[in-house]
Amino acid sequence: MDARNFQDLIEDIYFERDSARGVEGSTLWFVEEVGELVRAIRRGERDNLEEEFADVYAWLATLASMHQVRLDELGLRKYGQGCPRCKATPCSCAPV
């Protein structure tokens, strides 16, 4: 499933409920899921890690839909030519 199909699926499942919750409430859920992902990364919890990545991706898709943004178009637009700063692949910018 590509990013467009995934975002459409998440809209079909949750858009009405998430829209009623609003951007602020949905953003709080997104941030909570990011925190759970960080915790799974730190603990090395492989099974939980995959679940948390999926949750973060779903909430990101929800927030993008609430702002009429298509995730599949953004990535290519920003990173399609390589690094946005140096345009190289792999990036050749000085580490920060």
ZAVOVEX-380211 format. One record per residue (C-alpha): residue number from 1; x, z, y negated. Coordinates in nm, 4 decimals. Layout:
+--------+----------+----------+----------+
| drenfi |       xx |       zz |       yy |
+--------+----------+----------+----------+
|    NUM |        X |        Z |        Y |
...
+--------+----------+----------+----------+
//
This chain:
+--------+----------+----------+----------+
| drenfi |       xx |       zz |       yy |
+--------+----------+----------+----------+
|      1 |   0.0000 |   0.0000 |   0.0000 |
|      2 |   0.1442 |  -0.0956 |  -0.3369 |
|      3 |   0.1200 |   0.1054 |  -0.6597 |
|      4 |  -0.1827 |  -0.0868 |  -0.7887 |
|      5 |  -0.3794 |  -0.0330 |  -0.4694 |
|      6 |  -0.2831 |   0.3338 |  -0.4614 |
|      7 |  -0.3928 |   0.3901 |  -0.8206 |
|      8 |  -0.7212 |   0.2109 |  -0.7481 |
|      9 |  -0.7738 |   0.4288 |  -0.4396 |
|     10 |  -0.7122 |   0.7490 |  -0.6366 |
|     11 |  -0.9553 |   0.6264 |  -0.9040 |
|     12 |  -1.2189 |   0.5594 |  -0.6383 |
|     13 |  -1.1756 |   0.9059 |  -0.4895 |
|     14 |  -1.1219 |   1.1263 |  -0.7953 |
|     15 |  -1.1690 |   0.9482 |  -1.1308 |
|     16 |  -1.5169 |   1.0820 |  -1.2045 |
|     17 |  -1.4175 |   1.4402 |  -1.1250 |
|     18 |  -1.0825 |   1.4173 |  -1.3037 |
|     19 |  -1.2397 |   1.2609 |  -1.6127 |
|     20 |  -1.4905 |   1.5444 |  -1.6286 |
|     21 |  -1.2015 |   1.7939 |  -1.6039 |
|     22 |  -1.0300 |   1.6129 |  -1.8919 |
|     23 |  -0.6726 |   1.5222 |  -1.9684 |
|     24 |  -0.5630 |   1.8780 |  -2.0415 |
|     25 |  -0.7015 |   2.0195 |  -1.7169 |
|     26 |  -0.5698 |   1.7303 |  -1.5114 |
|     27 |  -0.2278 |   1.7632 |  -1.6752 |
|     28 |  -0.2169 |   2.1288 |  -1.5734 |
|     29 |  -0.2897 |   2.0294 |  -1.2114 |
|     30 |  -0.0144 |   1.7664 |  -1.2309 |
|     31 |   0.2372 |   2.0201 |  -1.3612 |
|     32 |   0.1404 |   2.2652 |  -1.0864 |
|     33 |   0.2020 |   1.9971 |  -0.8240 |
|     34 |   0.5405 |   1.9140 |  -0.9778 |
|     35 |   0.6274 |   2.2832 |  -0.9479 |
|     36 |   0.5284 |   2.2803 |  -0.5809 |
|     37 |   0.7446 |   1.9712 |  -0.5279 |
|     38 |   1.0427 |   2.1426 |  -0.6901 |
|     39 |   0.9925 |   2.4458 |  -0.4679 |
|     40 |   0.9812 |   2.2255 |  -0.1548 |
|     41 |   1.3001 |   2.0469 |  -0.2652 |
|     42 |   1.4819 |   2.3744 |  -0.3267 |
|     43 |   1.3756 |   2.5131 |   0.0105 |
|     44 |   1.4499 |   2.1925 |   0.2012 |
|     45 |   1.0968 |   2.1874 |   0.3467 |
|     46 |   1.0826 |   1.8302 |   0.4758 |
|     47 |   0.7180 |   1.8292 |   0.5919 |
|     48 |   0.5988 |   2.0004 |   0.2764 |
|     49 |   0.8243 |   1.7810 |   0.0643 |
|     50 |   0.6430 |   1.4657 |   0.1732 |
|     51 |   0.3042 |   1.6242 |   0.1041 |
|     52 |   0.4111 |   1.7372 |  -0.2426 |
|     53 |   0.5523 |   1.3941 |  -0.3328 |
|     54 |   0.2145 |   1.2465 |  -0.2349 |
|     55 |   0.0293 |   1.5021 |  -0.4496 |
|     56 |   0.2515 |   1.4398 |  -0.7521 |
|     57 |   0.2061 |   1.0639 |  -0.7109 |
|     58 |  -0.1725 |   1.1031 |  -0.6900 |
|     59 |  -0.1911 |   1.3206 |  -1.0018 |
|     60 |   0.0397 |   1.0815 |  -1.1881 |
|     61 |  -0.1938 |   0.7963 |  -1.0920 |
|     62 |  -0.4914 |   0.9977 |  -1.2170 |
|     63 |  -0.3306 |   1.0686 |  -1.5525 |
|     64 |  -0.2267 |   0.7048 |  -1.5891 |
|     65 |  -0.5830 |   0.5909 |  -1.5164 |
|     66 |  -0.7243 |   0.8400 |  -1.7663 |
|     67 |  -0.5028 |   0.6742 |  -2.0299 |
|     68 |  -0.5807 |   0.3169 |  -1.9143 |
|     69 |  -0.2207 |   0.2664 |  -1.8010 |
|     70 |  -0.1332 |   0.0701 |  -1.4870 |
|     71 |   0.1660 |   0.2238 |  -1.3077 |
|     72 |   0.2559 |  -0.0981 |  -1.1252 |
|     73 |   0.3082 |  -0.2799 |  -1.4555 |
|     74 |   0.5104 |  -0.0067 |  -1.6247 |
|     75 |   0.7920 |   0.0188 |  -1.3757 |
|     76 |   0.8645 |  -0.3511 |  -1.3753 |
|     77 |   0.8358 |  -0.3755 |  -1.7538 |
|     78 |   1.0828 |  -0.0932 |  -1.8139 |
|     79 |   1.3213 |  -0.1291 |  -1.5174 |
|     80 |   1.2782 |  -0.4928 |  -1.4129 |
|     81 |   1.6022 |  -0.5961 |  -1.5860 |
|     82 |   1.8018 |  -0.3007 |  -1.4524 |
|     83 |   1.8914 |   0.0096 |  -1.6501 |
|     84 |   1.6881 |   0.0111 |  -1.9746 |
|     85 |   2.0021 |   0.0970 |  -2.1767 |
|     86 |   2.2856 |  -0.1068 |  -2.0239 |
|     87 |   2.0744 |  -0.3620 |  -1.8304 |
|     88 |   2.3033 |  -0.3244 |  -1.5275 |
|     89 |   2.2131 |  -0.2643 |  -1.1622 |
|     90 |   2.3447 |  -0.0190 |  -1.0698 |
|     91 |   2.3526 |   0.1551 |  -1.4055 |
|     92 |   2.6928 |   0.1500 |  -1.5734 |
|     93 |   2.6112 |   0.3895 |  -1.8586 |
|     94 |   2.8412 |   0.6863 |  -1.9095 |
|     95 |   2.7038 |   0.9931 |  -1.7272 |
|     96 |   2.5140 |   1.2385 |  -1.9434 |
+--------+----------+----------+----------+
//
